[in-house]
Amino acid sequence: MRDPGVLHRDWTWNTLDLDKQVGLPLRIPEPIECCPSVTEVIEPMGGVSRSGRILELYHDQNSTQKFYQTSCVEEMRGRPCRYISPSLTHHSHCVQKYSFTYALVREYDTNTTWRLDYIRIRSGCTCELKNVVVLL
């Protein structure tokens, strides 16, 4: 018999009815994201520099540059965040975050020398609140 206060991985549930299904207080043994994301390995042919320039990434028949990228789950990008107070839901939305990592690149569509430079990579999905008034 499962502990009714623990959320189990193999359960499928509607987040709006979560408290009805497992009871409160809710104990969650593993992290659950307010804005779900997916991490994958990508092999881009090009990238965007810190200054917004389009760059070509080095590759040949024997090697390709690979990067870990963490993206918002498509159906959540720009949507209200999950698991926050109902009074704040309409002020929230899931936002794609980025970081910069080194890659071997050159200016796009040129024969310039290859160099190390930063390219922009998706690095996570976060919940942002906007237009919230806090009364003290």
C-alpha positions in Angstrom: 0.0 0.0 0.0 1.3 3.4 -0.9 1.7 6.3 1.5 -1.2 8.6 0.5 0.9 11.7 1.3 3.7 10.9 -1.1 3.5 11.6 -4.8 4.7 8.6 -6.8 6.4 8.9 -10.2 4.0 6.5 -12.0 0.9 8.5 -11.0 -0.7 10.6 -13.7 -2.6 13.5 -12.3 -4.3 16.7 -13.0 -2.3 19.4 -11.2 -5.5 21.3 -10.3 -6.8 18.2 -8.4 -3.5 17.3 -6.8 -4.6 18.0 -3.2 -7.7 15.9 -3.7 -5.7 12.9 -5.0 -2.9 12.7 -2.4 -4.2 14.7 0.5 -2.4 17.5 2.4 0.2 18.1 3.6 1.9 17.1 0.4 5.3 15.5 0.6 7.1 15.4 -2.8 10.3 13.2 -2.6 11.8 14.6 -5.9 11.8 18.1 -7.3 8.9 19.1 -9.5 9.4 22.1 -11.8 7.0 25.0 -11.9 8.1 25.5 -15.5 9.1 22.1 -16.9 12.1 21.8 -19.1 13.8 19.2 -21.2 17.6 18.7 -21.6 19.1 17.4 -24.8 22.4 17.2 -26.7 22.4 19.4 -29.7 24.9 19.6 -32.7 24.2 23.1 -34.1 25.7 24.3 -37.4 25.5 27.9 -36.3 25.0 30.1 -33.3 24.5 33.6 -32.0 27.3 35.6 -30.4 27.0 37.8 -27.3 26.7 40.8 -29.6 24.0 39.1 -31.8 26.2 38.2 -34.7 25.5 34.9 -36.6 28.4 32.5 -36.3 29.3 29.3 -38.1 30.4 26.4 -35.8 33.4 24.3 -36.9 32.6 20.8 -38.0 34.1 18.3 -40.4 33.5 14.7 -41.4 35.1 13.3 -38.2 34.0 15.8 -35.6 31.0 17.9 -34.6 30.6 20.2 -31.6 28.0 19.1 -29.1 26.3 21.0 -26.3 23.8 20.3 -23.6 20.7 22.5 -24.0 17.8 22.9 -21.5 14.6 24.2 -23.1 11.2 25.1 -21.7 8.7 22.3 -22.6 7.0 23.8 -25.6 3.5 23.8 -24.2 4.6 25.8 -21.1 6.7 28.6 -22.7 4.9 31.8 -22.1 2.1 30.1 -20.1 1.3 30.6 -16.4 3.6 28.8 -13.9 2.4 25.7 -12.2 2.1 25.2 -8.4 2.0 28.9 -7.4 -0.7 30.7 -5.4 -3.9 31.1 -7.5 -3.8 34.9 -6.8 -0.4 35.1 -8.6 -1.1 32.7 -11.5 -2.2 35.4 -13.9 0.9 37.5 -13.1 3.3 34.5 -13.9 4.7 33.0 -17.0 7.4 30.5 -18.0 10.4 32.1 -19.6 13.3 30.6 -21.6 16.7 31.4 -20.1 20.0 31.4 -21.9 23.7 31.2 -21.1 26.9 31.5 -23.2 29.4 28.8 -23.8 32.7 28.6 -25.8 32.6 27.1 -29.3 35.0 27.0 -32.2 33.5 29.5 -34.7 34.0 31.9 -37.5 31.9 34.7 -39.0 29.0 33.2 -41.0 29.5 32.7 -44.7 33.2 33.7 -44.7 36.6 32.0 -44.9 38.0 33.8 -41.8 40.1 32.0 -39.3 38.4 29.7 -36.8 38.5 31.1 -33.2 37.0 30.5 -29.8 34.0 32.7 -29.0 30.8 32.5 -27.0 27.6 31.2 -28.5 24.1 31.5 -26.9 22.7 28.2 -25.6 19.3 27.6 -23.9 20.0 26.9 -20.2 16.7 26.5 -18.4 13.1 27.5 -18.0 12.1 29.8 -15.1 9.0 31.3 -13.6 8.7 35.1 -13.7 6.2 37.2 -11.9 5.3 40.6 -13.4 3.1 43.5 -12.3 2.7 42.2 -8.7 1.9 44.7 -6.0 3.2 43.7 -2.5 1.4 45.3 0.4 3.6 45.6 3.5 
